[in-house]
Every structure is written in structure tokens, then in C-alpha cells.
Amino acid sequence: MTQKSRTTGSNTTTSKTGAESSATTFASLDPRSGDVIAEYPVADQAAVDEAVDRARIAARWWDAQGFRGRREWLLEFKKAVAQDAVALATLVSRETGKPYGDAFLEVMLAIEHLDWAAKNAKKVLRARKVPSGIASFNQAATLEYKALGVVGVIGPWNYPVYTPMGSISYALAAGNAIVFKPSELTPGVGKWLEEKWNSIAPTQPVLQVVTGLGETGSALTRAGVDKIAFTGSGPTARKVMAVCAESLTPLVAECGGKDAMIVAADADIDKAVDFAAFGAFGNAGQTCAGVERIYVVESVYQEFLDKLTAIVKRAEPGGSDESTYGPMTLPRQIDIVRSHIEDALASGGTAVVGGAESVGERIIEPVILTDVPETSRAVCEETFGPTVVVNKVRDLDEAVDRANGTSYGLGASVFIGNKAKGRELAERLRNGMVSVNSVLGFAGIPSLPFGGIGESGFGRIHGADGLREFSRPKSVTVERFSSPLRLMSLERPERDLNLSAKMLKFMHGR
């Protein structure tokens, strides 16, 4: 059965219709034209269970490779992806509608993360001795990190390589096998990655892909995997969590954001404007950590707004590789963007670029809104489209208060001349990541963890924390010699207890 339109959203875990549950295939569509790119099978519970069973066997082989062996395999995988990066970027461009240059940048960053994970897993996760303390000085204590086993990855459509590879790369480096369910909007990207792994290790299904709609994602969470890595909306994350709760399957969730930019009076305005335009309108605004709100100190507000307006008016969205950005990948997101614009205008905001008329059938022209109340949906909810709210603030304290005023807490950016003050503001922002004098600076640094708080999710990918996210700590003690005090005994000597009381007072009671 072929889907005739893009009616499904990001990965879900519940069936929407009887048609969905009975479908055996679905179509990947070109968002620029609606043309069918390819057909893919809908993996049911039995197919997903079989993939997880194969992964369980492959995981034992993969874990036995050790850090050195896995590093060599992953660097071969990286090499294979990098050598064919043009083909992968072309496929990303076709399935998402984004210009080729944006797709290639995504692939390049994903490769950087794969390289870092492969080369740093041993340093982060190797067994190490830890202090035993005075009370247990006769014990040798060791902390180890063990692979979980099989990790299920449920990926998004907006960055179908970079985002899921942020989980896949680090989970693989930590010794796990992967079953990856890509978004139904970008299944070809997932299958491409699987095929590339199979080109170097055809007999070891360490990286498998299962395609399908929401029910396939649900099946993966119920298939007995050892952890789920999910990227998508908050409401969908709650559904995933509910299914995971049935079996106490742990979850790391990245659920989007409403990221703010703060512009100080001493900021380099031209630089801030350039980054603001990229952060707000790059990838048609379909970036979880993109810029959706900008708070500008009033003394430079008009200068910033005028320059941002000028650069955005030069943008030329469309369906070619020369376009500034492409069409909306998910058609139903168009209605959300329209409703946010209309709500902002109805509540007293002003459109200085574009407006409700900017929302087309596939492409949304850029929209800049000003004087939008903080209670508007355009400020409080994730828009995920090529719009941005630019509001004036009295000072930086008000900017921080407004930036912290939503339930999201993914990323933020601060543009300021005084870098020490910028670090101070970064500390005060309630989120997981901040870039000072750049946008998304944290996303390109593999050693930095990526993730948020509140409605933006929990857990971390990337960096040492990302490696540990897909590992389980194991504590081991080995007695070096018998303790002179018999405290762990049913026949505890009174003398030893009295000595311990004196030691406790001496060590901690002074």
C-alpha cells in the first residue's frame, strides 16, 4: 500500500489509522514535488523482534572486539562514509528538500562525531582504579563501563544523518549493536548507512535499519532493547516513555527547543545579524537548536532589526541547490507555522518581513515578527519553521529572564563584546548548551555533550557523557588484605565498634 501524501509526522509509537496498521509498504516522497522517490517495507513487531535478536548475537561479537578492535572497525566505517559523502548528501537533499550544501555540511559534522567517538571511547570508558577511602582502605576499588547490549535509535527527519549518528556513533563506540528506525520521511538515508556498514562487515549486523511508520517505532521500544535513543517532539517523547515504562527500558530523549539569542549593546551587530539569519532560517527553520527568539538591548535594537531585515529580504527559498533554504519537509508543520504567525499578529505583534501570506503550499517565505507578547504561541511553543521573533529589552537581565521564560531548555546564544560577561550570562541561562558570539557552536564540537532540560528532554549524546549514556557503570572491589576491624560480622566485637566510633569522631566530627 502506497502513501499518496506526507500525512505522517516524526516518528510516533501509536497507530493513527487502520490504514497505517495494515500497510505493508510506504513511499519516500520528494518534498519539493511530492514525487515518489522509493518504496520501503513497513517492519511489523515480528520483523523488529528478528532484527533485535540478530543484533543481540552481533553485540556479543562486537563487544569482544574490545576498544582497539571497535576503533579500527569504526574508522573503516567512517572512511567508507567519507569517501561516498557526496552520494549521501545528495540523498539527504532529495529526501528532506534542503539544498545540497546544507546536506553536505550535515554529513561532514556527522563524520567528525564518528571519528571522535571511535578514537576516544577507550580513554573515557576503560576500567580505572578509584580511591577506596579510609573506612575501606583494605579494598581495591575499580570502576568499569560495560556495553548495554542493543540500543534502539529512533531518528528525526530534519537532520537524518547528523542527529541519529550522534547516538549511533557513540553507542557503537561503547560496544553496543544498533537497530535504527529512521523517520518515515527519510528512510533512504537510514538504509544507506546500513548498506555502508554492510560493505565493510557483511556478516556482522551490528548496525541494522528497520523502516516503517509509527507502529514500527512502537515495536522497537517493545522489542527488548537495552536502551532507546529518541529524537522528536515532546508529545511523541511522552508516548515513547509510556511504552518504555512497560519494561523499564531506559530512554535518552532530545525533544526540540525554543532557543533564544541575546544581543548586548556592545555586540558586533553585523556578526550577530549574520548568525541570527543562519540560525533562524537555515534548513527552513527546521532545527531543534535553531534561533526562534531574539532579545536585543534597546540601544542597538533598531540597528539590529534593520540589518537583519535587509539580509533576510535577500533570501530566496526554493527547490534548487542554489536556494537559500528549501521547502518544509513535513507538510503538516506548515499549519503550525501559519497558526503561530497569526497568533503573534492577533496578539499585537508586527510583521516587518512577510506575514501570514508568506506561508505557501510547500515553501514558507521568511517572516520576522516584532513586539510579540511573551504569552504568544510564537514565543512559547516551538515553531520549527522559517520565522523569528525579535523583541526589544531594557537590559541583559530582562533578556535572561525572557530567555528562561519557556518550558524548553535546549540551547541559546549570546552576542556580546565583553566575553567574561558573556560567560556569566551563559551560566544564568536555563538550558543544556550556550554559544557565545556564535550560533550552534556547541553542535560541531564532538567532545561537548548535546542535550537539554525541561520540555527539551533529558540525557546526553556526544562527548564523554554521550559515551557513558550508552554504557552501564560497574563497580568491583577486591579485598587486598583482611580488615583489622570486624565490622561486617554478625558477631561484631564491641572493641572494634568502640574503635570505629573514635575513628569516626576523629575523622569527621572535628
C-alpha positions in Angstrom: 0.0 0.0 0.0 1.5 3.3 -1.0 1.2 6.6 0.8 -0.1 9.3 -1.5 0.7 12.2 0.7 3.0 13.0 3.6 0.4 12.7 6.3 2.7 11.1 8.9 4.9 13.2 11.1 8.0 12.5 13.0 8.4 9.0 14.4 5.5 8.0 16.6 4.7 5.0 18.7 0.9 4.7 18.3 -1.2 3.8 15.3 -3.1 6.7 13.8 -5.4 4.8 11.5 -6.4 1.4 10.5 -4.7 2.1 7.1 -1.4 2.6 8.8 -1.6 -0.6 10.8 -2.4 -2.6 7.6 0.2 -1.0 5.3 3.0 -3.3 4.1 5.0 -0.6 2.3 5.2 3.2 2.3 6.7 5.7 0.0 9.5 8.2 0.5 8.5 11.4 -1.2 10.4 14.4 -2.6 9.1 17.4 -0.5 9.9 19.7 -3.4 7.4 18.0 -5.8 5.6 15.2 -3.9 7.1 12.6 -6.4 7.8 9.1 -5.1 11.5 8.5 -4.5 11.3 4.9 -3.4 9.1 2.4 -1.6 10.1 0.8 1.7 8.7 -2.0 3.8 6.8 -1.4 7.0 8.5 -3.6 9.6 6.0 -5.1 12.0 6.6 -6.4 15.5 7.9 -9.8 14.2 10.3 -8.2 11.8 11.6 -5.8 14.5 12.0 -8.6 17.0 14.0 -10.6 14.5 16.3 -7.6 13.9 16.9 -7.2 17.7 17.6 -11.0 18.0 20.2 -10.7 15.3 21.6 -7.6 17.0 21.9 -9.4 20.3 24.1 -12.1 18.7 26.2 -9.4 16.8 26.6 -7.4 20.0 28.5 -10.2 21.6 30.9 -10.3 18.7 31.1 -6.5 18.7 31.8 -6.3 22.5 34.5 -9.0 22.2 36.4 -6.8 19.7 37.5 -4.6 22.6 38.2 -0.9 22.3 41.0 -1.3 19.9 39.1 -3.6 17.5 36.0 -1.4 17.6 38.1 1.7 16.9 39.5 0.0 13.8 36.1 -1.0 12.5 34.6 2.4 13.2 37.4 4.2 11.4 36.8 1.9 8.4 33.1 2.8 8.6 34.0 6.5 8.8 36.3 6.1 5.8 33.6 4.4 3.7 31.0 7.1 4.6 33.5 9.9 3.9 34.6 8.5 0.5 30.9 8.5 -0.6 29.8 11.6 1.2 28.6 13.3 -2.0 26.2 10.5 -2.6 24.9 10.6 0.9 24.5 14.4 0.9 22.6 14.1 -2.4 20.2 11.6 -0.9 19.7 13.8 2.2 19.0 16.7 -0.1 16.4 14.8 -2.1 14.6 13.3 0.9 14.5 16.5 3.0 14.4 19.1 0.3 17.3 21.1 1.8 20.0 22.5 -0.6 22.9 20.2 -1.2 25.4 22.5 0.6 23.4 22.2 3.8 23.1 18.5 3.4 26.9 18.1 2.9 27.6 20.2 6.0 25.4 17.8 8.0 27.3 14.8 6.6 30.6 16.4 7.4 29.7 17.1 11.0 28.4 13.6 11.5 31.7 12.1 10.3 33.6 14.3 12.7 31.5 12.9 15.6 32.0 9.3 14.4 35.8 9.9 14.3 35.8 11.4 17.9 33.7 8.6 19.3 35.9 5.9 17.7 39.1 7.5 19.0 38.1 8.4 22.5 35.9 5.5 23.7 38.8 3.7 25.4 40.0 6.8 27.2 36.6 7.6 28.6 35.3 4.1 29.3 38.3 2.0 30.2 38.4 0.4 33.7 40.1 2.5 36.3 41.1 2.4 39.9 39.3 4.7 42.2 40.1 5.8 45.8 38.7 3.4 48.5 38.6 5.9 51.4 39.9 5.3 54.9 36.9 3.2 56.1 37.6 0.7 53.2 41.3 1.1 52.9 41.8 -2.7 52.6 39.7 -2.8 49.4 41.0 -2.2 45.9 38.2 -0.4 44.0 37.7 -0.4 40.3 35.1 1.4 38.1 34.3 -0.3 34.8 31.9 0.7 32.0 30.1 -2.1 30.2 28.2 -2.0 27.0 24.4 -2.1 27.4 23.9 -4.6 24.6 21.4 -3.5 21.9 20.4 0.2 21.5 17.3 1.2 19.6 17.6 4.5 17.8 14.5 6.4 16.6 15.7 9.2 14.4 14.3 12.5 13.1 13.8 13.8 9.6 15.2 17.3 9.8 18.9 16.1 10.2 18.6 12.5 9.2 22.4 11.8 9.3 23.8 14.2 11.9 21.2 13.6 14.6 20.8 9.8 14.7 24.6 9.4 14.2 25.0 11.3 17.4 23.5 8.3 19.1 24.7 5.6 16.7 28.4 6.6 16.7 28.7 6.8 20.5 26.6 3.7 21.2 28.7 1.7 18.7 32.0 3.0 20.2 30.7 2.0 23.6 30.3 -1.6 22.4 26.6 -1.8 21.6 24.8 -3.1 18.5 22.2 -0.8 16.9 18.7 -1.2 15.5 17.9 2.1 13.9 14.4 3.2 12.9 14.8 6.3 10.7 11.9 8.8 10.2 9.4 7.6 7.6 10.2 10.8 5.7 13.9 9.9 5.3 14.1 6.1 5.2 16.6 6.1 2.4 19.2 7.8 4.5 18.9 5.1 7.1 19.2 2.3 4.6 22.2 4.0 3.0 24.1 3.9 6.4 23.2 0.3 6.9 24.4 -0.6 3.4 27.6 1.2 4.0 28.2 -0.7 7.3 27.5 -4.0 5.4 30.1 -3.1 2.8 32.8 -3.5 5.4 31.3 -6.1 7.7 28.6 -8.0 5.7 28.4 -10.9 8.2 28.0 -8.9 11.3 24.7 -7.0 11.6 26.0 -4.5 14.2 24.0 -1.7 12.5 20.6 -2.7 11.2 17.8 -0.5 10.0 14.1 -1.2 10.2 11.8 1.1 8.2 8.1 1.9 8.8 5.7 4.3 10.3 4.7 5.0 14.0 3.9 1.4 14.8 7.5 0.3 13.8 8.8 2.8 16.4 6.5 1.3 18.9 7.6 -2.2 18.0 11.2 -1.2 18.6 10.5 0.1 22.1 8.8 -3.2 22.9 11.4 -5.5 21.3 13.6 -5.9 24.4 16.4 -3.4 23.5 18.5 -2.2 26.4 18.0 1.5 25.7 16.1 3.8 23.4 17.6 6.9 21.9 14.8 9.2 20.7 14.7 12.5 18.9 11.4 14.2 18.2 8.6 16.3 19.7 7.8 16.4 23.4 4.3 14.9 22.9 5.8 12.0 20.9 8.5 11.5 23.5 5.8 11.1 26.2 4.3 8.3 24.1 7.7 6.6 23.8 8.3 7.0 27.5 5.0 5.3 28.3 5.9 2.3 26.1 9.4 2.2 27.6 7.9 2.2 31.1 6.2 -1.1 30.4 9.5 -2.9 30.6 11.6 -0.2 32.4 13.6 0.3 29.2 15.8 3.4 29.8 15.5 6.3 27.4 17.5 9.3 26.3 15.3 11.9 24.7 16.0 15.1 22.7 12.7 16.9 22.2 13.4 20.2 20.5 13.6 23.7 21.7 12.6 27.3 21.6 16.2 28.7 21.6 16.8 32.3 22.3 19.5 34.7 21.2 20.6 37.6 23.3 22.2 40.6 21.7 24.1 43.0 24.1 24.7 46.7 23.5 28.4 46.1 22.8 27.9 43.2 20.4 29.3 43.0 16.9 26.0 43.7 15.3 26.9 42.6 11.8 28.2 39.3 13.2 25.1 38.8 15.3 22.8 39.5 12.3 24.7 37.1 10.1 24.4 34.3 12.7 20.8 35.2 13.5 19.8 34.8 9.9 21.5 31.5 9.7 20.1 30.2 13.0 16.6 31.3 12.3 16.2 30.5 8.6 18.8 27.8 7.8 17.1 24.5 6.9 13.8 26.4 6.6 14.0 26.9 10.4 13.6 23.1 10.9 16.4 23.0 13.5 15.8 21.9 17.1 18.6 24.2 18.4 17.9 27.0 15.8 17.2 30.6 16.8 13.4 31.2 17.3 13.5 34.2 19.7 15.9 37.1 19.7 16.1 39.6 22.6 18.0 42.8 21.7 19.0 45.5 24.2 17.1 48.7 23.2 20.1 50.9 22.4 21.0 48.7 19.4 17.6 47.2 18.7 16.8 49.2 15.7 20.2 48.8 14.1 20.0 45.0 14.6 16.4 44.8 13.2 17.2 46.9 10.2 20.3 44.9 9.3 18.5 41.6 9.9 15.6 42.7 7.8 17.9 43.6 4.9 19.7 40.3 4.9 16.5 38.2 5.2 14.8 40.1 2.4 17.7 38.9 0.1 16.9 35.2 1.0 15.5 33.2 -1.9 13.9 30.0 -0.7 13.0 27.3 -3.3 13.6 23.9 -4.5 17.1 24.1 -6.0 20.6 23.7 -4.6 21.1 27.5 -5.1 18.1 28.3 -2.9 18.7 29.9 0.5 16.7 27.1 2.0 14.2 24.5 0.8 10.6 23.5 1.3 9.1 22.3 4.5 9.9 18.6 4.8 6.8 17.8 6.9 3.7 19.3 5.3 1.6 19.4 8.4 4.2 21.6 10.1 3.1 24.3 7.6 -0.2 24.7 9.5 1.6 25.1 12.8 3.9 27.8 11.4 0.8 29.6 10.0 -1.0 29.5 13.3 2.0 30.9 15.2 2.3 33.8 12.8 -1.5 34.5 13.0 -1.4 34.3 16.8 1.5 36.7 17.0 -0.2 39.3 14.9 -3.6 38.9 16.6 -1.9 39.4 20.0 -0.4 42.7 19.0 2.8 41.7 17.2 4.0 43.2 13.9 5.5 41.5 10.9 8.4 43.6 9.5 9.2 40.9 6.9 6.5 38.7 5.4 3.4 37.6 7.3 0.6 35.1 7.1 0.7 35.4 3.3 4.3 34.1 3.3 3.0 30.6 4.0 2.8 28.7 0.8 1.8 25.1 -0.2 5.3 23.8 0.2 7.6 26.7 0.8 7.3 29.4 3.5 8.9 32.7 2.7 10.9 34.2 5.7 9.0 36.0 8.4 10.3 38.4 11.0 7.9 39.3 13.9 8.4 42.1 16.4 6.7 43.3 19.6 5.2 39.9 20.1 3.9 39.3 23.7 5.7 36.6 25.7 2.4 34.8 26.0 2.0 34.3 22.3 2.4 30.8 20.9 5.1 32.2 18.6 7.2 32.8 21.7 6.1 29.9 24.0 5.9 27.0 21.6 8.4 25.5 19.1 7.5 26.9 15.6 10.0 24.8 13.6 9.8 27.0 10.5 11.4 30.0 8.8 10.1 32.6 11.3 11.8 34.5 14.1 10.6 36.8 16.9 12.8 39.9 17.6 11.8 41.7 20.8 13.3 44.7 22.5 14.5 44.5 26.1 15.7 47.2 28.6 18.9 45.3 29.6 20.6 42.0 29.8 18.8 41.0 33.0 15.5 41.3 31.3 16.9 39.4 28.3 17.9 36.5 30.5 14.5 36.4 32.3 12.7 36.3 29.0 15.0 33.7 27.5 14.4 31.5 30.6 10.6 32.1 30.3 9.5 29.0 28.4 9.3 25.3 29.4 12.1 24.5 26.9 15.8 24.4 27.7 17.9 23.1 24.8 20.3 25.8 23.6 20.9 29.5 23.4 23.3 32.1 22.1 24.7 35.3 23.4 26.3 38.1 21.3 28.4 40.5 23.4 31.7 42.3 23.3 32.6 41.6 26.9 33.3 37.8 26.8 33.6 37.5 30.6 30.1 39.0 30.8 29.0 36.6 28.1 30.2 33.6 30.2 28.3 35.0 33.2 25.1 35.2 31.1 25.7 31.7 29.8 25.8 30.4 33.4 22.4 32.1 34.1 20.6 30.7 31.1 18.5 27.6 32.0 19.4 25.1 29.3 21.9 22.5 28.3 24.1 24.4 25.9 25.1 28.0 25.1 27.3 29.6 22.4 28.8 33.0 23.0 29.3 35.0 19.8 28.2 32.2 17.5 25.1 30.0 16.9 25.2 26.3 17.3 28.9 26.4 18.1 28.4 23.5 20.5 26.9 21.2 17.9 30.2 21.0 15.9 32.4 20.1 18.8 32.4 16.3 19.4 33.8 16.5 22.9 30.8 18.6 24.1 27.6 16.8 25.3 24.4 17.7 23.4 21.0 17.8 25.2 18.6 19.9 27.1 16.3 20.1 30.1 12.6 20.5 30.7 10.5 20.1 27.6 13.7 19.7 25.6 14.3 16.3 27.0 16.9 14.6 29.1 20.1 12.6 28.8 23.0 13.5 26.5 24.6 12.4 23.3 28.1 13.4 22.0 31.3 13.7 24.1 32.3 11.7 27.1 28.8 12.0 28.5 27.4 10.6 25.3 29.7 7.5 25.5 28.7 6.9 29.1 25.0 7.4 28.2 25.2 4.1 26.2 27.2 2.3 28.9 26.5 1.0 32.4 28.9 1.6 35.2 30.0 -1.5 37.1 31.7 -1.3 40.5 34.2 -4.0 41.5 36.1 -4.4 44.8 38.8 -6.9 45.6 40.0 -7.3 49.2 43.7 -6.6 49.4 44.0 -7.9 53.0 41.7 -8.6 55.9 40.4 -5.7 57.7 41.8 -5.3 61.3 38.2 -4.4 62.4 35.5 -7.0 62.1 32.5 -4.7 61.4 30.9 -6.8 58.7 30.1 -9.6 61.1 27.1 -10.9 63.0 29.5 -11.4 65.9 30.9 -7.9 65.8 33.4 -7.3 68.7 32.4 -4.5 71.0 36.1 -3.4 71.0 36.1 -2.9 67.2 32.8 -0.9 67.3 34.3 1.4 70.0 37.4 1.9 68.0 35.3 2.7 65.0 33.3 5.3 67.0 36.5 7.0 68.0 37.8 7.0 64.4 34.6 8.4 63.1 34.7 11.3 65.6 38.4 12.0 64.8 37.9 11.9 61.1 34.6 13.7 60.7 33.5 15.2 64.0 36.1 17.9 64.4 
